[in-house]
Amino acid sequence: MTATALDTSIEKPSLGFWGQGWQRLKRNKLGFTSFWIVAGYLLLSLGGWSNMVASRWAEEVALPYAPPSWLSQSATGVLPPPTAAELAELAGSSAAPVYLLPENDPIAKELAEAKKEAPKFYVQEPERRTSLPFGADVRGRDVIPKTIKGASVSVLVGILGALLALFLGTVLGALSGYFGGKIDDLLTWFYSIFTSIPDMLLLLAFAAVAGRGISTIVLVMALTTWTGTYRLVRAEYMKLKNREYVQAADAIGATHARRMFIHILPNISHLLLIQFSLLTVALIKYEAILSFLGFGVGIGQVSLGSILAETPVELVQGYWWQMLAVTLVMSVLVTAFSLLVDALRDALDPKVK
């Protein structure tokens, strides 16, 4: 037998479950593209959390509502300031001004004293820019770093909330499905209480009591979204606890905790990964809703929801660029996450060959 024939006769090592899932994900072009988009958002969020990116988002570097530099003044929809000739014409058409004599001015003395003390407190402010690449907000802050910082906070809230909800749902579902009996009845009753109240109403009630802040909103969202994971894990543990490999572990003296979290849990890890992705997408949207309604991040913090809360007043005045920036960032993020969830579900389904 020749060396070439010998080489072709050697079979390649078979891939494991995760390796096969990765290969199926790479064959899904839309899902694989979504994977890299989500990875880019995560890297950007890491930069925002560590203040390596958009650390100076709160600096007021431009005039209030400075327009984007790629638009002309007329294209912004905002009326330009009046010219000197227009001001002179308006001044000429108005009635003669009425001057108040100093002796009749009730605050003339206080104004004179304030003018004397003013030089002591004068601060030379840096010159502000009249336009920015994507415009400025009401305080003259650059929209681009502000949106990046807001996206990083929203992704942080979504990931931490999803991890905490996944932990609660997995532990409670494992206890309920594995032991059954009175423990199952008690936890199912507890689960029924949470599911009997509409999600958004329960979320707003918890947020109103707990207050504002990133840590608070993470805890609130985790406490109100663990039920889906609980239901999934409970059903899987009820199905898997009587399998042969679990009975074999019992025969060699494995404890209940070892059987639950060493033998059974790895076999449902792919379902937990999909559930984590679903929860992350949902919690990013929940954070935007809560911050828009005033129950989200703190006053000194920024997120996609808090930016959206500023836009109604701006749109009325014709300042639309901040709304456009946050809408683009959030729509791409949520769409990519949703497409990635569908691709992961197909790639990690054991029935797909």
C-alpha positions in Angstrom: 0.0 0.0 0.0 1.4 3.4 -1.0 1.9 6.3 1.4 -0.9 8.2 -0.3 -3.4 5.5 0.0 -2.3 5.0 3.6 -2.9 8.6 4.4 -6.4 8.7 2.8 -7.4 5.6 4.7 -6.7 7.2 8.1 -10.0 8.7 9.3 -10.0 12.2 10.8 -10.8 12.3 14.6 -14.5 12.8 15.2 -15.5 16.1 16.6 -17.3 16.4 19.9 -20.6 18.0 20.5 -19.3 21.5 20.8 -17.0 21.1 17.8 -19.9 19.9 15.6 -22.0 22.8 16.8 -19.2 25.3 15.9 -18.9 23.7 12.4 -22.6 24.0 11.9 -22.6 27.6 13.1 -19.8 28.5 10.6 -21.8 27.1 7.8 -24.7 29.4 8.7 -23.4 32.6 7.1 -26.1 34.9 8.6 -25.6 33.4 12.1 -21.8 33.5 11.8 -21.9 37.2 10.8 -24.2 37.9 13.7 -21.7 36.1 16.0 -18.9 38.5 15.0 -21.2 41.5 15.3 -22.1 40.5 18.8 -18.4 39.8 19.6 -17.6 43.3 18.4 -20.2 44.8 20.7 -18.8 42.8 23.6 -15.3 44.0 22.9 -16.6 47.6 22.7 -18.5 47.1 25.9 -15.4 45.8 27.6 -13.6 48.9 26.6 -16.5 51.0 27.9 -16.5 49.2 31.3 -12.8 49.6 31.7 -12.9 53.3 30.6 -10.5 52.5 27.7 -13.2 53.7 25.3 -15.5 56.7 25.6 -14.1 57.5 29.1 -14.6 61.3 28.4 -18.2 61.0 27.2 -19.5 63.5 29.8 -17.2 66.4 28.7 -19.1 69.3 27.2 -17.0 69.9 24.1 -19.5 71.6 21.8 -22.3 74.1 21.8 -25.7 72.8 22.9 -27.3 70.7 20.1 -24.3 71.2 17.8 -25.4 69.6 14.4 -23.5 66.8 12.7 -20.6 68.0 10.6 -21.8 66.0 7.6 -25.0 68.0 7.4 -25.5 71.6 6.3 -27.2 74.0 8.7 -30.5 74.0 6.6 -30.5 70.1 6.4 -30.7 69.8 10.2 -34.2 71.2 10.3 -33.2 73.9 12.8 -33.6 77.6 11.9 -30.3 79.5 11.7 -29.8 82.4 14.0 -30.9 85.8 12.7 -28.4 88.0 10.9 -27.2 91.4 12.0 -29.4 93.1 9.4 -32.5 91.2 10.6 -31.8 92.1 14.2 -31.4 95.8 13.2 -34.7 95.6 11.3 -36.4 94.1 14.3 -35.0 96.7 16.6 -36.0 99.5 14.3 -39.6 98.3 14.0 -40.1 97.9 17.7 -41.1 100.7 20.1 -38.5 102.8 21.8 -37.0 101.0 24.8 -37.9 102.1 28.2 -35.0 102.6 30.6 -35.2 102.1 34.4 -33.4 104.8 36.4 -30.8 103.5 38.9 -32.7 105.1 41.8 -35.8 103.2 40.8 -34.0 99.9 40.3 -34.6 97.7 43.4 -31.5 95.5 42.8 -29.1 98.2 41.4 -27.0 98.1 44.5 -26.7 94.3 44.5 -25.8 94.3 40.8 -23.1 96.9 41.3 -21.5 94.8 44.1 -21.7 91.6 42.0 -20.0 93.3 39.1 -17.1 94.3 41.4 -16.7 90.7 42.7 -17.2 89.0 39.3 -13.5 89.1 38.2 -12.5 87.0 41.2 -14.8 84.2 40.1 -14.3 84.4 36.3 -13.2 81.1 34.8 -11.8 80.9 31.3 -13.8 78.2 29.5 -12.4 76.4 26.5 -13.8 77.3 23.1 -16.6 75.0 22.2 -17.0 73.4 18.7 -19.9 74.4 16.5 -20.3 70.9 15.0 -19.3 67.3 15.7 -19.2 64.1 13.6 -22.6 63.0 14.8 -23.8 66.1 16.7 -24.1 67.0 20.3 -26.8 66.8 23.0 -28.4 69.6 25.1 -25.2 70.0 27.2 -22.8 69.9 24.2 -21.6 66.3 24.8 -20.5 64.3 21.8 -23.1 61.8 20.7 -20.7 59.1 19.5 -18.8 58.5 22.8 -22.0 59.0 24.8 -23.8 56.3 22.7 -20.8 53.9 23.0 -20.8 54.4 26.8 -24.6 53.9 26.9 -24.4 50.7 24.8 -21.6 49.3 27.1 -23.8 49.9 30.2 -26.8 48.3 28.5 -24.9 45.2 27.5 -23.4 45.0 31.0 -26.8 45.1 32.6 -28.1 42.6 30.1 -25.3 40.1 30.6 -25.1 40.4 34.4 -28.9 40.2 34.7 -29.0 37.2 32.4 -26.2 35.4 34.3 -28.0 35.9 37.7 -31.4 34.9 36.3 -29.8 31.8 34.7 -28.2 30.9 38.0 -31.4 31.3 40.0 -33.5 29.4 37.5 -30.9 26.6 37.1 -30.5 26.0 40.8 -34.2 26.1 41.6 -35.1 24.0 38.5 -32.5 21.4 39.3 -33.7 21.0 42.9 -37.3 20.8 41.8 -36.8 18.4 38.9 -34.3 16.1 40.7 -35.9 15.7 44.1 -39.6 16.1 43.2 -42.1 15.6 46.0 -42.6 18.3 48.5 -39.6 20.3 47.3 -41.1 20.3 43.8 -44.5 21.3 45.1 -43.1 24.2 47.1 -40.9 25.6 44.3 -43.6 25.2 41.7 -46.0 27.2 43.9 -43.3 29.8 44.2 -42.9 29.8 40.4 -46.6 30.1 39.9 -46.8 33.3 42.1 -44.2 35.0 39.8 -45.8 33.9 36.6 -49.3 34.9 37.7 -48.3 38.6 37.5 -47.5 40.2 34.1 -43.7 40.6 33.6 -43.6 44.3 32.9 -45.9 45.1 35.9 -43.8 43.0 38.2 -40.6 44.6 36.8 -41.9 48.1 37.4 -43.1 47.2 40.9 -39.7 45.9 41.9 -37.9 48.8 40.3 -40.1 51.4 42.0 -39.3 49.9 45.4 -35.6 49.2 44.9 -34.7 52.6 43.3 -32.2 53.4 40.6 -28.7 52.2 39.7 -27.0 49.6 37.7 -26.7 47.0 40.5 -30.3 47.5 41.5 -31.6 47.1 38.0 -29.5 43.9 37.5 -31.0 42.4 40.6 -34.5 43.5 39.8 -34.4 42.0 36.3 -32.9 38.8 37.5 -35.6 38.3 40.2 -38.3 38.8 37.6 -36.9 36.7 34.6 -35.7 33.5 36.2 -39.0 31.7 35.7 -38.4 30.6 32.1 -35.0 29.0 33.0 -36.6 27.3 36.0 -39.3 25.7 33.8 -36.8 24.5 31.2 -34.3 23.1 33.7 -37.0 21.4 35.8 -38.3 19.5 32.8 -34.8 18.4 31.7 -33.9 17.1 35.2 -37.2 15.2 35.5 -36.3 13.5 32.1 -32.6 12.8 32.8 -32.5 11.9 36.5 -33.4 8.2 35.7 -30.9 7.7 32.9 -28.3 4.9 33.1 -25.3 7.2 33.6 -27.0 8.8 36.6 -27.9 5.4 38.1 -24.3 4.3 37.5 -23.1 7.4 39.4 -25.5 6.5 42.2 -24.1 3.0 42.3 -20.5 4.1 42.8 -21.6 6.4 45.7 -21.8 9.8 44.0 -23.7 12.4 46.2 -26.9 14.1 45.1 -25.0 17.4 44.4 -22.4 15.5 42.2 -25.1 13.8 40.2 -27.1 17.0 39.8 -24.2 19.4 38.7 -21.5 17.1 37.5 -23.4 14.4 35.6 -26.7 16.0 34.5 -26.0 19.7 34.2 -23.3 19.3 31.4 -25.9 17.5 29.3 -28.2 20.5 29.2 -25.4 23.2 28.9 -26.3 23.8 25.3 -29.9 24.7 26.3 -28.6 27.0 29.0 -26.4 28.8 26.4 -29.4 29.4 24.2 -31.5 30.5 27.2 -28.7 32.9 28.2 -28.7 34.5 24.8 -32.5 34.9 24.9 -32.3 36.5 28.4 -29.6 38.9 27.3 -31.6 40.2 24.4 -34.8 40.5 26.6 -32.9 42.3 29.4 -31.3 44.8 27.1 -34.8 45.8 25.9 -36.1 45.8 29.5 -33.3 48.1 30.6 -34.2 50.5 27.8 -37.8 50.5 28.9 -37.0 51.1 32.6 -34.5 53.9 32.0 -36.9 55.5 29.5 -39.6 55.5 32.3 -37.1 56.8 34.9 -36.6 53.6 36.9 -33.3 52.5 35.3 -29.7 53.8 35.7 -28.8 56.6 38.0 -28.8 60.3 37.1 -25.0 60.4 36.7 -25.0 57.3 34.5 -25.9 56.8 30.9 -27.5 53.9 29.0 -29.4 53.4 25.7 -32.6 53.8 27.6 -31.6 57.0 29.4 -30.5 58.5 26.0 -33.9 57.5 24.5 -35.6 59.3 27.4 -33.9 62.6 26.2 -35.1 62.3 22.6 -38.8 63.3 22.8 -38.0 66.8 23.8 -35.2 67.0 21.2 -37.4 65.7 18.4 -40.0 68.4 19.1 -37.3 71.0 18.6 -35.9 69.4 15.5 -32.8 67.8 17.0 -33.0 64.3 15.7 -29.3 63.1 15.5 -29.1 61.6 19.0 -32.3 59.6 18.3 -30.8 58.3 15.1 -27.5 57.2 16.7 -29.1 55.3 19.6 -31.7 53.7 17.3 -29.0 52.4 14.9 -26.8 51.0 17.7 -29.7 49.3 19.6 -31.4 47.9 16.5 -28.2 46.4 15.2 -27.4 44.9 18.6 -30.8 43.4 19.2 -31.1 42.1 15.7 -27.7 40.5 15.7 -28.3 38.9 19.1 -31.7 37.5 17.9 -30.2 36.0 14.7 -27.4 34.5 16.8 -29.9 32.9 19.1 -31.6 31.2 16.1 -28.3 30.1 14.7 -27.2 28.7 18.1 -30.5 26.8 18.4 -29.9 25.2 15.0 -26.2 24.5 15.6 -26.6 22.9 19.0 -29.7 20.9 18.3 -28.6 17.2 18.7 -31.2 16.2 16.1 -29.4 18.2 13.4 -26.7 16.2 11.5 
